[in-house]
Amino acid sequence: MRLPALVLLLAAALLRTEAALPARSFQIDFERDCFRKDGAPFRYVSGSVHYARVPRPAWRDRLLRLYMAGLNAVQVYVPWNYHEPQPGVYDFTGERDVEAFLDLAAELGLLVILRPGPYICAEWEMGGLPAWLLWKADIILRSSDPDSNVTEAFGAQRHIEPRGPLVNSEYYVGWLDYWGGPHASTSATLVAQGLTDMLQLGANVNMYMFHGGTNFAYWSGADFKGQYKPVTTSYDYDAPLSEAGDPTEKLFAIRTVISKFQPLPVGPMPPPTPKYAYGWVTLHKYADLLDVLDVLSPSGPIQSEFPLIFEAVKQAHGFMLYRTQLPHDILASAMLSAPPHSICDRGYVMLQKEYQGTLERDGQTELHVKGKAGDTLDVLLENMGRISFGANFSDFKGLLGNLSLDSRPLSKWLIYPLAIDAAIQQGWPHAALPKSSCRGRAGPAFYTGTFETPGIAWDTFVKFPGWSKVSLCRVRRGMRVESMAQSYFHLPGPAVDKWLQSGPVLAPSRTSANPLCAWLDTVCWLPQQHHGAGARGGTPQPLPALP
């Protein structure tokens, strides 16, 4: 008979506990020019980390390092196109589980500054807007308000709001890299001094990026600064945490600055993750791309009098093949040419399945060919990422204009949208080599290689010495590397075995003589070397490694 009384006592105790909890609040104190959190003055020192650029098994590691550096918040973008790849089709699972990322931040004691789309920029494919918006050919993007003057904008703000907290939402502690350019580098001393100056003023600061990570698959965007400038696979950003998640000199300089203004968490900074040198991996040609179109484009080609762009056939990313035939004999070489800026973004030309050369968006747009009437002309078009910022930046992909032979337009095209990722997810390639492959042929081809892990899959860096362009296709993701721009990329350990198994390597242009190899090692080239055009050698930068 005492049970009801006990229940009442417990209920009363719970009510008293709930009443004792302080009310949660976040306010702006205009009199003291600060924020107030739960009634007390508050300042955030934050860093940007994008879950879409970090493998899910590494989320905790990256956020823990941010917390141990003395930061109390993490700034997070939510890319619209990452979560709605097709109209009305949503994905918040696995690597896209943003709720799990936010829960993890809360578990570690970090506040979150959430920056959802629809537009984010962030050097991300199309600034986070989904490519399917371009299915409407006459769409005008980001056009409701012209780019404004910063001084005038802040002047207008202070006219209406003369008081309030100082905020720097994007304090650039590094910068991004473009294909073919040098690695961006920002002085740790200057970054630390700038942070000191802002914290002395009582400002709230977010560091962009605190950890950049990697542009996996086809998610890297591009800038337009007089010409098209695609962003590299690496989004290292010269950030305090490197692309591999390791603390840098810049991180410890920032940590020292923060310690002068607020207490640091108790405990040491976690050490760099161990790396493993797997050594050389021999790559064997599996198939020429032109011999497996039935697998990569199972629905067959689309017939069109003139070329169609990616968006016209609802191809968002990756590659499409354009095929036609020479209309007449060309005994002496003829000029194959494209209108200016109509190659979006890179076209690999084959005649009778032999590689002829490459056409580029803001580079070479013509080359000489010769052959017989009826010879097959193929152009493999690569989408290298859509422009991520600017007003009305509709960046359509593919052949935006027709190709001509000695100024005579070509016609009767067959267009193959290539679903390479889908083929791999369905178990391709198989064990047996296609009989139709020609091992000695130059041009786009798939290569396979295998290696064993020593029980545990550790972090490593992958290089393709002597290769001109590589797209590494894996079971769950895809990544591309170009030797003249970025001769290595980082593979995080928790998924090395998954990311490399069964994955063919696509080498769309000239390749070195057999044996073809990739090198998996614990070191990467110094930034000025691995991004510099034409750089081949250099002193390796050692990273912590397993014996």
PyMOL commands that set and color helices and strands:
alter all, ss='L'
color gray80, all
select helices_A, chain A and resi 3-20+51-53+56-68+80-83+94-96+98-107+125-128+131-135+150-160+188-200+249-259+289-291+293-296+310-313+420-425+493-500+527-530
alter helices_A, ss='H'
color red, helices_A
select strands_A, chain A and resi 26-29+34-37+40-42+45-49+73-78+111-116+167-172+204-211+222-224+228-230+279-288+302-304+319-325+330-337+343-344+346-351+354-360+366-371+376-382+398-399+404-405+408-409+413-417+445-448+460-463+470-473+478-481+488-491+505-506+516-521+524-525+540-541
alter strands_A, ss='S'
color yellow, strands_A
deselect
rebuild
show_as cartoon
